[in-house]
Amino acid sequence: MPSELNCRVILGIIIALFLFVAEGINYSQLAPFFPNEAELRKDLSEFAVGVINSVFDFANLIFSASLPLFAKPELNKFLFVSGTSFGAVSNICFGVLGNGPGGWWFASMCFFCRVVMGMGAAMLWATGVPMLTSMAPSYAGRIASLIDLGGYMYPFLVSGSIELVFVFIAMACIPTSPAASRRATVLKDDEAINNCDDYALEDSDNEHSDVKLLNPKEAPSGSSSGGSSSSNSNDEDSTGEAFAKYLSYPGVWLVSLFFLTASVPFGLFDVALSPFLLDTFNIDGDTAGLYFLSMGALYAIFTQFVGHAVDKGLGAYIFFWSCIATVFVSFLFSVPWWFPAIESKVYIGSILALDGIALSGTFVPVYFLLQEIARTSGFMYGEDRLQLVVGIWINFVMSAGRIIGSCVFGGLIYPKIGFYEASFITSVLFLFSTILSNGYLISSHNYRRIYFKAPPIEDTSQRSDD
C-alpha cells in the first residue's frame, strides 16, 4: 500500500464517495419524476418547471462565484460537510412537497428548496473533488471517476437520509487538512524522514511514478530554502487573487467552452426528456427513469476505466476524442427529425446509452487538464489552491451550462420547436466548442501525456525554526 494511504484516509475517501453517490441520486431522480409530477398533478407550466429546475443552477452559479472570496484549502472539509448537510435537508423537504397543494404554493416552496440545494451543491462539488484527490494524489484520476457514480416522494427521502447519516461519519473520518495528513503519514516512513530536507529529488522511482512531485526549482523566482518561502507567500495570497489569475489564461476559457456546452443537454433533458417520452411513447415518469439509467449507468461504468487511464497520463487524449464522440452522438438525437421512420423507444434508449459512454471521457480528464494548463501558463499560487480554484471553476461552468439548457432550451425553445430540433441546436453548439477546445489542445502542445503533480510535502520544522 502506498505510504500516502492509511486507514483513516481510505475510510474518509469511501465515506465522501458515498456522499457524492447520494448527491448524484438527487441529480438523476429529478428529471424522470419532477416534470410529470409538476405538470400533471400540480398544474405547473413547462416554463415554470424549467425555472424551478434551473434555479438550482442559478444558486449554484452565484454561490460558486462567491466562493473565491472566502474559500481556502483549509476550509475544504467544513464547506464539504456543510454543503452536504444543506443538500440533504432540502432534498428531504423537496420530496415532502409532493403531498401538499399545487399551484403557486408548490412552485414557491420548490423554488426555495432548490435554492438551498444549489448552495449546498456548490460547496460540495467545488471543494469535494480537490479535497479527495489531494488525499491520495497517486489515485487522483480513479477517485475523480468514482465521484460520478451516482413514486415521487420516497427517492428524495431515501437519498436525503443517506446523506445525513454519512455527514456525521465524514466529520470524523475526513482529515481537516489532507496535505497535513499526508505529511504526517510520509514522515513516519524512514525513507521520507531521511530525505525530508530535499523531498523532491528526481530519482529513478519518481521518473516512473504516475504522479510527479513539484520540484523546488519550479517555485517562483526569488524564493529560497526549497519551497518554504514560496509556501509563506502562497499563504498570504487569497483564493480570489488566484482565481482571477487563473481566469486570465486563454486556454482555460477555450477548454471550458466545451464543458459549458456539454452541460446544456443535461439541463434540456431534466426539463424536456420525460415529457417528450410521455407525449411520444406514452412513457410515464417511473418508466422514464430506466431511459435515464441507460445513460447514467454506462457513464458511471466507463468513467472507472477513464480514471485508470488518466492516472497513466492519457487524460488529454481521452478528452480530445471524447469531445469528438460526444458531437457525433449528439447529432444522432436529431436524426428522427429527418427520418421519422427510425423513431422508436429502442432508438432513444440506445442513443442515451451511447451519450453516457461518450461523456464519460470528458469530466474526469478536464479537471486535471485545466490544472495542467494553469501550470504551463505560470500559475504560482500553490497546488492546493490550484485544485480548489479548478473545482470552483468547473462547478461554475457546469451550472451555467445547465441553466442555459433548462431555462433557454428546456423552458423556451423545446415547447416551440420540439425535442429533436432543440437537440440539433445543442449539437451545433457542441461542434463549435469542440473545434475551439481541441484546436487549442493541439496548438498549445497539450495533446500529449500529462502526469499530474501532488502538493509538495513540506518540512514544517524548518518553517517553525525560521
Secondary structure, DSSP 8 states (H G I E B T S, - for coil): --TT--HHHHHHHHHHHHHHHHHHHHHHHHHHHHHHIIIIIS---HHHHHHHHHHHHHHHHHHHHHGGGT--GGGHHHHHHHHHHHHHHHHHHHHHGGGS--HHHHHHHHHHHHHHHHHHHHHHHHHHHHHHHHHSGGGHHHHHHHTT----HHHHHHHHHHHHHHHHHHHHHS-S-HHHHHHHHHHTSHHHHHTGGGTT---HHHHTSSS----GGGS-TT--TTTHHHHHHHHHS-HHHHHHHHTT-HHHHHHHHHHHHHHHHHHHIIIIIHHHHHHHH---HHHHHHHHHHHHHHHHHHHHHHHHHHHTT-HHHHHHHHHHHHHHHHHHTTHHHH-GGG--HHHHHHHHHHHHHHHTTTHHHHHHHHHHHHHHTT--S-HHHHHHHHHHHHHHHHHHHHHIIIIIIIIIIHHHH-HHHHHHHHHHHHHHHHHHHHHHHHHTT-SS-----------HHHHHH-
